[in-house]
Amino acid sequence: MIALLLGGTGLFLAGMWMMTDGLKLAAGKALESLLRSATGAPWRGVLAGIAVTAIVQSSSAVTVATIGFVNAGLLSLAQSIWVIFGTNIGTTMTGWLVATLGFKLDIVGLALPLLGAGMVVRVAAGSRGRLSGLGQAIAGFGAFFLGIGFLQQAFGDVAVPAALSGLAETPLTGIPIFLLVGIALTILTQSSSAAMAIVLTSSAGAGLPLFLGAAAVIGTNIGTTSTAAFAALSATPPARRVAAAHIAFNCLTACAALILLYPLLHLARLLAADVSGEAAGAADIALILAVFHTLFNCLGLVLIWPLTGGLVQWLERRFVNAEERIGRPEFLDPTLRPVPQLALRGVLLETARLSSITHSLSLDCFAEPVRSPAELEVRLSGSLVLGRAIRSFIEQMNKEAMPEAVSSAIPDVIRGVQHLEEAARLAVAAVPGLQAKDDDPEIGQMRRTVIAALQATHLGPDAEPVADPDAAVNEVETSYQLLKASLLAQASRPGADLEAVERRLLQIQQMRRCAMAVWKARQRLGRWLDPLCTDVRA
């Protein structure tokens, strides 16, 4: 029995892996397009999750793909959550395959031809991707059903132990135990589909009481969240939020299924009888459990639907890292857009905040000692995210008519934001060279000149008034030209280290361009931000 159980589980998992990879390869970009279409109405996301999961037969694969789209900015958290809810319904398709085809057909007679034909197609296709994937998927179906056949053999001659008979008489102890059994099976196999196959075949073969099998099915639904939880431990904040939504849905669904266990089982028995065409009492146990699995996942979707808005807002405030903390807007309120003057004020306040972030980042890049490059890269990423958010808000503002006083500021704000982003990139790019052990006093002098220029041209509530910021920038230009001439003269000497000279030329060029970018931002934004920052300081 143990050998059959291990072999059947292994074949089942191998078949699932072959099916998933093969179908993804055969479908090409169609599955990605289907997931990307999960925008707009929530029901579209749910249907996309159901369809893709039913096709590839792996909720984990769809969840990972969804997380990837969230990280890439192709899906928002709200959109991805609906896809995740759909995957939980789509994954119940495995139970239907096991309960219908797996128990109604000659397993070996079906599995072996599929396995052989699929591998023939796979080998014959060679490097032709989609046909090769289709062959692998067909062979995967064969291994899938062969694994079910071995599991049926493993549980076919098992009698219900006396301990289980005792549990049947005491549901208060039996249900928690089999709930834990379902959780453990899913964690051990890292596949809710494999755990479902074991539960369905054992329930049918060993004659388990129906409510104990149902408790194990609920356990598989909880256990499948372990994959998301493990993946989220070292994942990005968006991935953690998606995983948390997955866990919240499955836990809510499990609680509802436990509370309504007996009514749901009664309804599942009636529906299974309609599907099989048999009397309610004679309906197949595995089919009843498959129907039950689908029923309580659909119930979970109904229950969580009105709670999703609050869940999204709560999750967006969790797992925030330094990059998101910097890049998350503080003044871009969508409710301000109908009033252009208030919307522009929000944009200018956010731009002033970006200016302060860029100023602090640039100073830390040029100051001694230089900060950790990893920390500076995170702050740079956050500032670029904030810059994109400002432009996106302006894009939404442009969809409505704006008065001249507002529209005249938009070009300056867009160019000013671009200059600030350029300054941040250049400052961080200069860090590796500045970290090198270099005792050149001229480089040190130019660093101090650039820092003075950054202080003089800075815009923001924390900026100190400067009488003549242009003079500070001119000082940077003068220092740059003198140092450039000196370095070129060094390069012409016999035995000069040309590589070191080129590195220093690039350093001073980046430093000069950074100061100039901040000065250009001031030229664009000064007349808009100076009065605003004066009001804020007051």
C-alpha positions as CSV (number, residue, x, y, z in Angstrom):
1,M,0.0,0.0,0.0
2,I,2.8,2.4,0.9
3,A,4.6,1.7,-2.4
4,L,1.5,2.2,-4.4
5,L,0.7,5.4,-2.4
6,L,4.2,6.9,-3.0
7,G,4.3,5.8,-6.6
8,G,0.8,7.1,-7.3
9,T,1.5,10.4,-5.7
10,G,4.8,10.7,-7.6
11,L,3.2,9.9,-11.0
12,F,0.3,12.3,-10.2
13,L,2.7,15.2,-9.4
14,A,4.9,14.4,-12.4
15,G,1.8,14.4,-14.6
16,M,0.6,17.7,-13.2
17,W,4.0,19.2,-13.8
18,M,4.1,17.9,-17.4
19,M,0.6,19.1,-18.0
20,T,1.2,22.6,-16.6
21,D,4.5,23.2,-18.4
22,G,3.2,21.6,-21.7
23,L,-0.1,23.6,-21.7
24,K,1.7,26.9,-21.0
25,L,4.1,26.2,-23.8
26,A,1.3,25.1,-26.2
27,A,-0.8,28.2,-25.4
28,G,2.1,30.6,-25.9
29,K,1.3,34.2,-25.1
30,A,-2.4,33.5,-25.0
31,L,-2.5,32.8,-21.3
32,E,-0.5,36.0,-20.5
33,S,-3.0,38.0,-22.7
34,L,-5.9,36.4,-20.8
35,L,-4.4,37.4,-17.5
36,R,-3.6,40.9,-18.7
37,S,-7.2,41.3,-19.8
38,A,-8.2,41.0,-16.1
39,T,-8.7,44.8,-15.9
40,G,-11.8,46.8,-15.3
41,A,-14.7,44.9,-13.8
42,P,-13.9,42.4,-11.0
43,W,-15.8,39.6,-12.7
44,R,-13.3,39.7,-15.6
45,G,-10.5,39.1,-13.2
46,V,-12.4,36.2,-11.6
47,L,-13.2,34.6,-15.0
48,A,-9.6,35.0,-16.1
49,G,-8.3,33.3,-12.9
50,I,-10.8,30.4,-13.3
51,A,-10.1,30.0,-17.1
52,V,-6.2,30.0,-16.9
53,T,-6.2,27.8,-13.8
54,A,-8.6,25.3,-15.4
55,I,-6.4,25.2,-18.5
56,V,-2.9,24.8,-16.9
57,Q,-4.2,22.8,-13.9
58,S,-2.0,24.7,-11.5
59,S,-3.2,27.5,-9.2
60,S,0.4,27.9,-8.0
61,A,1.6,28.6,-11.5
62,V,-1.2,31.2,-12.1
63,T,-0.5,32.8,-8.7
64,V,3.2,33.2,-9.5
65,A,2.4,34.6,-12.9
66,T,-0.1,37.1,-11.4
67,I,2.5,38.2,-8.8
68,G,5.0,38.7,-11.7
69,F,2.4,41.0,-13.5
70,V,1.9,43.0,-10.2
71,N,5.7,43.5,-9.8
72,A,5.9,44.6,-13.4
73,G,3.1,47.1,-13.0
74,L,0.9,45.3,-15.5
75,L,-1.8,44.6,-12.8
76,S,-2.7,46.6,-9.8
77,L,-3.2,44.9,-6.4
78,A,-7.0,45.2,-6.8
79,Q,-7.0,43.6,-10.2
80,S,-4.6,40.8,-9.1
81,I,-6.8,39.9,-6.1
82,W,-9.8,39.1,-8.3
83,V,-7.5,36.8,-10.4
84,I,-6.4,35.0,-7.2
85,F,-10.0,34.5,-6.1
86,G,-10.7,33.0,-9.5
87,T,-7.7,30.6,-9.3
88,N,-9.2,29.1,-6.1
89,I,-12.4,28.2,-8.1
90,G,-10.4,27.1,-11.2
91,T,-8.3,24.7,-9.1
92,T,-11.4,22.7,-8.2
93,M,-11.4,21.3,-11.8
94,T,-8.8,18.8,-10.7
95,G,-11.3,17.2,-8.2
96,W,-13.8,17.0,-11.0
97,L,-11.3,15.2,-13.3
98,V,-10.5,12.7,-10.5
99,A,-14.1,12.1,-9.5
100,T,-15.5,11.7,-13.1
101,L,-12.9,10.4,-15.5
102,G,-10.7,8.9,-12.8
103,F,-13.5,6.7,-11.3
104,K,-15.7,6.1,-14.3
105,L,-13.1,5.0,-17.0
106,D,-10.6,2.2,-17.4
107,I,-7.6,4.1,-16.0
108,V,-4.8,1.9,-17.5
109,G,-6.7,1.7,-20.8
110,L,-6.8,5.5,-20.9
111,A,-3.5,6.5,-19.3
112,L,-1.0,4.3,-21.2
113,P,-2.2,5.3,-24.7
114,L,-2.2,9.0,-23.7
115,L,1.3,8.7,-22.2
116,G,2.7,6.9,-25.3
117,A,1.0,9.1,-27.8
118,G,2.0,12.3,-26.0
119,M,5.7,11.3,-25.9
120,V,5.6,10.4,-29.6
121,V,4.3,13.8,-30.4
122,R,6.8,15.4,-28.0
123,V,9.8,13.6,-29.7
124,A,8.5,14.1,-33.2
125,A,7.9,17.8,-32.7
126,G,11.5,18.4,-31.8
127,S,12.2,22.2,-31.4
128,R,8.7,23.2,-32.6
129,G,7.6,24.8,-29.3
130,R,3.8,24.7,-29.3
131,L,3.5,21.2,-30.8
132,S,6.1,19.9,-28.4
133,G,4.2,21.5,-25.5
134,L,1.0,19.9,-26.7
135,G,2.7,16.4,-26.7
136,Q,4.1,17.0,-23.3
137,A,0.6,18.0,-22.0
138,I,-1.0,14.9,-23.5
139,A,1.7,12.7,-21.9
140,G,1.1,14.6,-18.6
141,F,-2.6,13.7,-18.7
142,G,-1.6,10.0,-19.1
143,A,0.8,10.1,-16.1
144,F,-1.9,12.0,-14.2
145,F,-4.5,9.3,-14.7
146,L,-2.0,6.5,-14.1
147,G,-1.2,8.1,-10.8
148,I,-4.9,8.1,-9.9
149,G,-5.0,4.4,-10.8
150,F,-2.2,3.6,-8.4
151,L,-3.9,5.6,-5.7
152,Q,-7.1,3.7,-6.2
153,Q,-5.2,0.5,-5.8
154,A,-3.6,1.7,-2.7
155,F,-6.9,2.5,-1.0
156,G,-9.1,0.0,-2.7
157,D,-8.7,-2.8,-0.1
158,V,-8.3,-0.7,3.0
159,A,-11.0,-1.2,5.6
160,V,-12.0,1.7,7.9
161,P,-10.1,1.2,11.1
162,A,-12.0,1.1,14.4
163,A,-10.5,4.5,15.4
164,L,-12.1,6.1,12.3
165,S,-15.4,4.5,13.2
166,G,-15.1,6.1,16.6
167,L,-14.3,9.5,15.0
168,A,-17.4,9.1,12.9
169,E,-19.4,9.0,16.0
170,T,-17.7,12.1,17.4
171,P,-17.5,14.8,14.7
172,L,-16.0,17.3,17.2
173,T,-12.8,15.4,17.3
174,G,-12.9,13.8,13.8
175,I,-13.4,17.0,11.8
176,P,-10.4,18.9,13.3
177,I,-8.2,15.8,12.9
178,F,-9.1,15.3,9.2
179,L,-8.8,19.1,8.7
180,L,-5.2,18.8,9.8
181,V,-4.7,15.7,7.7
182,G,-5.7,17.8,4.6
183,I,-3.4,20.6,5.6
184,A,-0.5,18.2,6.2
185,L,-1.0,16.4,2.9
186,T,-1.0,19.7,0.9
187,I,2.1,21.0,2.7
188,L,4.0,17.7,2.2
189,T,3.2,17.4,-1.5
190,Q,3.2,21.2,-2.1
191,S,0.2,20.5,-4.4
192,S,-3.4,20.9,-3.4
193,S,-4.3,18.9,-6.5
194,A,-2.2,15.9,-5.3
195,A,-3.7,16.2,-1.8
196,M,-7.2,16.4,-3.3
197,A,-6.5,13.2,-5.4
198,I,-5.4,11.4,-2.2
199,V,-8.4,12.6,-0.3
200,L,-10.9,11.6,-3.0
201,T,-9.4,8.2,-3.7
202,S,-9.0,7.4,0.0
203,S,-12.6,8.5,0.8
204,A,-14.0,6.4,-2.0
205,G,-11.7,3.4,-1.5
206,A,-11.6,3.2,2.3
207,G,-15.2,4.2,2.8
208,L,-14.5,7.2,4.9
209,P,-17.5,9.0,6.4
210,L,-18.5,11.8,4.1
211,F,-18.0,14.6,6.6
212,L,-14.5,13.4,7.4
213,G,-13.6,13.5,3.7
214,A,-15.1,17.0,3.5
215,A,-13.0,18.2,6.4
216,A,-9.9,16.9,4.6
217,V,-10.9,18.7,1.5
218,I,-11.3,22.0,3.5
219,G,-7.8,21.2,4.9
220,T,-6.3,21.1,1.4
221,N,-7.8,24.5,0.7
222,I,-6.0,25.9,3.8
223,G,-2.8,24.0,3.1
224,T,-2.4,25.4,-0.4
225,T,-1.7,28.8,1.1
226,S,1.6,27.4,2.4
227,T,3.1,27.8,-1.1
228,A,2.2,31.5,-1.2
229,A,3.3,32.0,2.4
230,F,6.7,30.4,1.8
231,A,7.2,32.4,-1.4
232,A,6.3,35.6,0.3
233,L,9.0,35.3,3.0
234,S,11.6,36.7,0.7
235,A,9.4,38.3,-1.9
236,T,8.7,41.9,-2.9
237,P,6.0,43.9,-1.0
238,P,3.5,43.5,-3.9
239,A,4.1,39.8,-3.9
240,R,3.5,39.7,-0.2
241,R,0.2,41.5,-0.5
242,V,-1.0,39.1,-3.2
243,A,0.0,36.2,-1.0
244,A,-1.8,37.7,2.0
245,A,-5.0,38.1,-0.1
246,H,-4.7,34.5,-1.2
247,I,-4.4,33.4,2.5
248,A,-7.2,35.6,3.6
249,F,-9.6,34.3,0.9
250,N,-8.8,30.6,1.7
251,C,-9.1,31.0,5.5
252,L,-12.4,32.9,5.1
253,T,-13.6,30.2,2.8
254,A,-12.5,27.4,5.1
255,C,-14.3,29.0,8.1
256,A,-17.5,29.3,6.1
257,A,-17.3,25.7,4.9
258,L,-16.8,24.4,8.4
259,I,-19.7,26.4,9.8
260,L,-22.0,25.3,7.0
261,L,-20.5,21.8,6.6
262,Y,-23.6,19.8,6.8
263,P,-25.9,22.0,4.7
264,L,-23.2,22.3,2.0
265,L,-22.7,18.5,2.0
266,H,-26.5,18.0,1.7
267,L,-26.6,20.4,-1.3
268,A,-23.5,18.8,-2.8
269,R,-25.2,15.3,-2.5
270,L,-28.2,16.6,-4.4
271,L,-26.1,18.3,-7.1
272,A,-23.9,15.2,-7.5
273,A,-27.0,13.1,-8.0
274,D,-28.1,15.4,-10.8
275,V,-24.7,15.2,-12.4
276,S,-24.4,11.4,-12.2
277,G,-28.1,10.7,-12.8
278,E,-28.3,8.5,-9.8
279,A,-30.4,8.7,-6.6
280,A,-29.1,11.1,-4.0
281,G,-28.0,8.4,-1.6
282,A,-26.2,6.4,-4.3
283,A,-24.2,9.3,-5.7
284,D,-20.4,8.7,-5.8
285,I,-18.5,9.9,-2.7
286,A,-15.7,11.4,-4.7
287,L,-18.1,13.3,-6.9
288,I,-19.9,14.6,-3.9
289,L,-16.6,15.9,-2.4
290,A,-15.7,17.5,-5.8
291,V,-19.0,19.3,-5.9
292,F,-18.6,20.3,-2.2
293,H,-15.1,21.7,-3.0
294,T,-16.5,23.9,-5.8
295,L,-19.5,25.0,-3.7
296,F,-17.6,26.3,-0.7
297,N,-15.0,28.1,-2.9
298,C,-17.9,29.8,-4.8
299,L,-19.4,30.7,-1.4
300,G,-16.1,32.2,-0.3
301,L,-16.1,34.4,-3.4
302,V,-19.6,35.6,-2.5
303,L,-18.6,36.3,1.1
304,I,-15.4,38.2,0.3
305,W,-16.8,40.2,-2.6
306,P,-18.1,43.1,-0.4
307,L,-15.0,43.0,1.8
308,T,-12.5,43.3,-1.0
309,G,-12.3,47.1,-1.1
310,G,-11.4,47.3,2.6
311,L,-9.0,44.4,2.2
312,V,-7.1,46.1,-0.7
313,Q,-6.8,49.3,1.4
314,W,-5.6,47.4,4.4
315,L,-3.0,45.4,2.4
316,E,-1.7,48.5,0.6
317,R,-0.6,49.8,4.1
318,R,1.2,46.6,4.9
319,F,4.7,45.3,3.8
320,V,5.9,48.7,2.8
321,N,9.6,48.9,2.1
322,A,11.9,52.0,1.8
323,E,11.4,52.2,-1.9
324,E,7.6,52.3,-1.6
325,R,7.7,54.6,1.3
326,I,9.5,57.1,-0.8
327,G,7.6,56.5,-4.0
328,R,4.1,56.6,-2.5
329,P,2.5,60.0,-3.2
330,E,1.3,62.1,-0.3
331,F,-0.5,64.9,-2.0
332,L,-1.9,63.4,-5.3
333,D,-5.5,62.9,-4.2
334,P,-7.7,61.7,-7.1
335,T,-10.7,63.6,-5.5
336,L,-8.8,66.9,-6.3
337,R,-8.9,66.3,-10.1
338,P,-12.4,67.9,-10.7
339,V,-11.0,71.2,-9.3
340,P,-7.9,72.0,-11.4
341,Q,-6.5,74.6,-9.1
342,L,-6.5,72.2,-6.1
343,A,-5.1,69.4,-8.3
344,L,-2.3,71.6,-9.4
345,R,-1.5,72.5,-5.8
346,G,-1.3,68.8,-5.0
347,V,1.1,68.2,-8.0
348,L,3.3,71.1,-6.9
349,L,3.5,69.9,-3.3
350,E,4.4,66.4,-4.5
351,T,7.0,67.9,-6.9
352,A,8.5,69.9,-4.0
353,R,8.6,66.7,-2.0
354,L,10.4,65.0,-5.0
355,S,12.9,67.9,-5.0
356,S,13.7,67.4,-1.3
357,I,14.1,63.6,-1.8
358,T,16.5,64.2,-4.8
359,H,18.4,66.9,-2.9
360,S,18.9,64.6,0.1
361,L,19.9,61.7,-2.1
362,S,22.4,63.8,-4.1
363,L,24.0,65.2,-1.0
364,D,24.5,61.7,0.4
365,C,26.1,60.6,-2.8
366,F,28.7,63.4,-2.8
367,A,29.2,63.7,0.9
368,E,32.0,62.0,2.7
369,P,31.8,59.2,3.6
370,V,29.6,58.0,0.8
371,R,26.5,55.9,1.9
372,S,25.9,52.3,1.0
373,P,25.3,51.9,-2.8
374,A,22.5,49.5,-2.1
375,E,20.7,52.0,0.1
376,L,21.2,54.8,-2.5
377,E,19.8,52.5,-5.3
378,V,16.7,51.9,-3.2
379,R,16.2,55.6,-2.7
380,L,16.8,56.3,-6.4
381,S,14.1,53.7,-7.3
382,G,11.7,55.3,-4.9
383,S,12.3,58.7,-6.4
384,L,11.7,57.4,-9.9
385,V,8.5,55.7,-8.9
386,L,7.3,59.1,-7.4
387,G,8.2,60.9,-10.6
388,R,6.1,58.4,-12.6
389,A,3.2,58.9,-10.2
390,I,3.4,62.7,-10.7
391,R,3.3,62.3,-14.5
392,S,0.5,59.8,-14.3
393,F,-1.6,62.2,-12.2
394,I,-0.9,65.0,-14.7
395,E,-2.0,62.7,-17.5
396,Q,-5.3,62.2,-15.8
397,M,-5.7,66.0,-15.2
398,N,-5.1,66.5,-19.0
399,K,-8.3,64.5,-19.8
400,E,-10.4,67.5,-18.5
401,A,-10.4,71.1,-19.6
402,M,-8.1,73.3,-17.4
403,P,-7.9,77.1,-17.0
404,E,-4.9,78.9,-18.5
405,A,-3.4,79.5,-15.0
406,V,-3.2,75.7,-14.5
407,S,-2.3,74.5,-18.0
408,S,0.6,76.9,-18.2
409,A,2.3,75.2,-15.3
410,I,2.0,71.7,-16.6
411,P,5.0,71.8,-19.1
412,D,7.3,73.3,-16.5
413,V,6.3,70.7,-14.0
414,I,6.9,67.8,-16.4
415,R,10.3,69.1,-17.5
416,G,11.2,69.9,-13.9
417,V,10.4,66.4,-12.7
418,Q,12.5,65.0,-15.6
419,H,15.5,67.1,-14.6
420,L,15.2,66.0,-10.9
421,E,15.1,62.4,-12.0
422,E,18.2,62.9,-14.2
423,A,20.0,64.5,-11.3
424,A,19.2,61.5,-9.0
425,R,20.4,59.0,-11.6
426,L,23.7,60.9,-12.2
427,A,24.4,61.3,-8.5
428,V,24.0,57.6,-7.8
429,A,26.0,56.7,-11.0
430,A,28.9,58.8,-9.7
431,V,29.1,56.8,-6.4
432,P,31.3,53.9,-7.4
433,G,34.0,56.3,-8.6
434,L,33.7,58.4,-5.5
435,Q,34.1,55.4,-3.3
436,A,37.5,54.6,-4.8
437,K,40.4,55.5,-2.7
438,D,41.5,58.7,-4.4
439,D,43.6,61.4,-2.7
440,D,43.3,63.8,-5.6
441,P,42.6,67.2,-3.8
442,E,41.1,68.6,-7.0
443,I,38.4,66.0,-7.1
444,G,37.6,66.7,-3.4
445,Q,37.4,70.4,-4.2
446,M,34.9,69.8,-7.0
447,R,32.8,67.6,-4.7
448,R,32.5,70.5,-2.3
449,T,31.7,72.9,-5.1
450,V,28.9,70.6,-6.4
451,I,27.5,70.2,-2.8
452,A,27.4,74.0,-2.5
453,A,25.6,74.3,-5.9
454,L,23.1,71.6,-4.8
455,Q,22.4,73.6,-1.6
456,A,22.0,76.8,-3.6
457,T,19.7,75.5,-6.3
458,H,17.5,73.3,-4.1
459,L,13.7,73.9,-4.1
460,G,11.5,72.8,-1.4
461,P,10.1,73.6,2.0
462,D,13.4,72.7,3.7
463,A,15.5,74.9,1.3
464,E,17.5,77.8,2.6
465,P,17.1,81.1,0.7
466,V,20.2,81.8,-1.5
467,A,21.0,85.2,-2.9
468,D,22.5,84.1,-6.2
469,P,22.1,80.3,-7.1
470,D,23.4,81.0,-10.6
471,A,26.8,81.9,-9.2
472,A,27.1,78.6,-7.4
473,V,26.4,76.7,-10.7
474,N,28.9,78.9,-12.5
475,E,31.5,77.9,-9.9
476,V,30.8,74.3,-10.7
477,E,31.4,74.9,-14.4
478,T,34.6,76.8,-13.8
479,S,35.9,74.0,-11.5
480,Y,34.9,71.4,-14.1
481,Q,36.7,73.1,-16.9
482,L,39.9,73.6,-14.9
483,L,39.9,70.0,-13.7
484,K,39.2,68.7,-17.1
485,A,42.1,70.6,-18.6
486,S,44.4,69.3,-15.8
487,L,43.3,65.7,-16.4
488,L,43.8,65.9,-20.2
489,A,47.2,67.4,-19.5
490,Q,48.0,64.4,-17.3
491,A,46.9,62.0,-20.1
492,S,49.5,63.5,-22.5
493,R,52.4,62.7,-20.2
494,P,54.6,59.6,-20.8
495,G,53.5,56.6,-18.8
496,A,50.1,58.2,-17.8
497,D,47.4,55.8,-16.5
498,L,44.8,56.5,-19.2
499,E,42.2,54.3,-17.6
500,A,42.4,56.3,-14.3
501,V,42.2,59.6,-16.2
502,E,39.1,58.4,-18.1
503,R,37.5,57.3,-14.9
504,R,38.1,60.7,-13.3
505,L,36.8,62.5,-16.4
506,L,33.6,60.5,-16.2
507,Q,33.3,61.3,-12.5
508,I,33.6,65.0,-12.8
509,Q,31.3,65.0,-15.9
510,Q,28.6,63.2,-13.9
511,M,29.0,65.6,-11.0
512,R,28.8,68.6,-13.3
513,R,25.7,67.2,-15.1
514,C,24.0,66.5,-11.7
515,A,24.4,70.1,-10.6
516,M,23.3,71.4,-13.9
517,A,20.2,69.1,-13.9
518,V,19.1,70.5,-10.4
519,W,19.7,74.1,-11.7
520,K,17.5,73.4,-14.8
521,A,14.8,72.0,-12.5
522,R,15.0,75.2,-10.5
523,Q,14.7,77.3,-13.7
524,R,11.5,75.4,-14.6
525,L,9.9,75.1,-11.2
526,G,11.1,78.1,-9.3
527,R,8.2,80.5,-10.2
528,W,5.7,77.8,-9.2
529,L,7.3,76.2,-6.1
530,D,8.9,79.3,-4.5
531,P,5.6,80.9,-3.5
532,L,4.1,77.6,-2.5
533,C,7.1,76.6,-0.3
534,T,7.1,80.0,1.3
535,D,3.4,79.4,2.3
536,V,4.3,75.9,3.6
537,R,7.2,77.2,5.7
538,A,5.0,80.0,7.0
